[in-house]
């Protein structure tokens, strides 16, 4: 009986509609981010060292990748009220000005995406379908993200 | 051990299931998603640790905290459950001490758990949620319910929440419910409302943001008067505690100001345990930020007096709280910088703040060469307090001071280094009685070398110098080898090089190596981490909240997966 209702489908999960803050402190919906461009969505926090390493590694290779692929990077900070001002300062101080930075202060987006541990990175296509995700970071694993982005081109 | 094998089996099965992880799980017209997290410790005997008195012989062999979360979404409708299992609770978590206490009385099992659930409708400008609610008003000084698994923390309130917003001009939110208290639902009611007015949107000013916000929160406990009488506390005259807060947010041209003031309108139990008289509380929190190109600065000031708001008078532990007053100092990621982390005083109030400065120096033509600089300063002191009932008022004093600077250098594609220096003054007495400062100078060198696209080596050397000879010098070393994107192996060791770890009972000094060896395996969304090692007694901090961690030696196995 259950099998009639539950089935794996070839189509991908879609991004949930959750409210969070942008760099200017305004409330936006996660669906506002979906604009036809494929994207890397990376969940990070100021106290998560591998998260920062991963975003820096993506930032290092960004222009090289953008030469051959069309995509954007969305960095979602899950810092709460304690460290959110530090997170805002860090995005500037780490030179992440090419990223779209969002702030998930109440962790609603993190919960909706079922993220248990950061870093957790998703590849989402231009229509908002989640096509790949990876948790944890080891130097070099950013290459896998780029390979997945290339598959979407 | 059987359980370990079972978990490994689940992990392997999960790995294969998540092979097709990016495919949708369809249930009717909606989609199902979920996650599983399982943290397990197998406690081992440790002769040196037991002989030295730093560790008690474990009275159990196993602890396991497991979380299964399932969500179903159909358009704007969503529903979900989360099952938390403490099978049984681990040492160092409040749930362990509570179950242990209960066990002595009724001999019931240590195994326990809790179920949270919700249904929700999110429309474009309004939404309603029934069931367990995670939310916060402002900085959380007045109200915050959240989950933090590293602390075993969850104070979700079960009830209802509605919110409505009009063209970004104003947003109103109201909620009411009963908070979770460890593995039970508390019977106290908590309710509140939050209003936000965006003045910049109302007048059509697009160059910045000006918003005025305010909240009201109430807590109702039926037996407050009986509790006050039992404890001999005077001045607790209301079953309902009312609190209000006002906030101002202002942002223009890289400059940010966020301020919040919160106050209790009724007397609440005094957090300063020497006082047996009800008292109001208040707090002020100010955040300032400035950024210009690759330079940014942020500063936080906070003064709080009796503002910690318990979920239940007479309750205990870190989960017995409905608001959020975290430690504002820098949360470090290195072993020795976390040896003596700041913990707030238990004297009912503190004042202090912190400053962060960031600067990135980048080569325009070559993105793989840059410097990132960071400096941080923080200091706190407790407010005047009463040490014990009837004692004279003691003057508040410095409980913490820290200055740290770090420089991160990406030399080229292969080499990256980080150097950190920190000076910390930590008061062992936590603000009670005469100060006992531990002054530490901490040096860290950290290097990552990438051999090629997949192989890399990460090493850390850390030294803590103690010129006052109160804690002895410490050394920590770490090496990690990564095979991206799946495997990572590490070994680390930390020891006091002057054998200054003294056992007061036998007056003997011991040289103890706190070593760890571990490996992790990641496949897409599934991650398994296995480690073995000796853990020093200390505190585990997450999100500015800490819990004590007793010493233990053992195997840790952690699994996370999602679909």
Interface residues (C-beta under 8 A of the other chain):
Chain A: X5 X6 X7 X8 X9 X10 X11 X12 X13 X14 X16 X17 X18 X24 X25 X26 X27 X46 X47 X49 X53 X56 X59 X60 X61 X62 X63 X64 X80 X81 X82 X83 X85 X86 X88 X89 X90 X92 X93 X94 X95 X105 X106 X107 X108 X111 X112 X114 X115 X116 X117 X120 X130 X131 X132 X133 X134 X135 X136 X138 X139 X140 X141 X143 X144
Chain B: X20 X21 X22 X23 X24 X25 X26 X27 X28 X31 X32 X33 X34 X35 X37 X67 X69 X71 X73 X76 X78 X122 X134 X135 X136 X138 X139 X140 X144 X146 X149 X165 X168 X171 X209 X249 X251 X256 X258 X287 X289 X291 X293 X294 X295 X296 X297 X298 X300 X324 X326 X327 X328 X331 X333 X356 X357 X358 X359 X360 X362 X367 X368 X370 X372 X373 X374 X410 X413 X448 X450 X452 X453 X454 X455 X456 X458 X482 X483 X484 X485 X486 X487 X488 X520 X522 X524 X525 X526 X527 X543 X544 X560 X562 X563
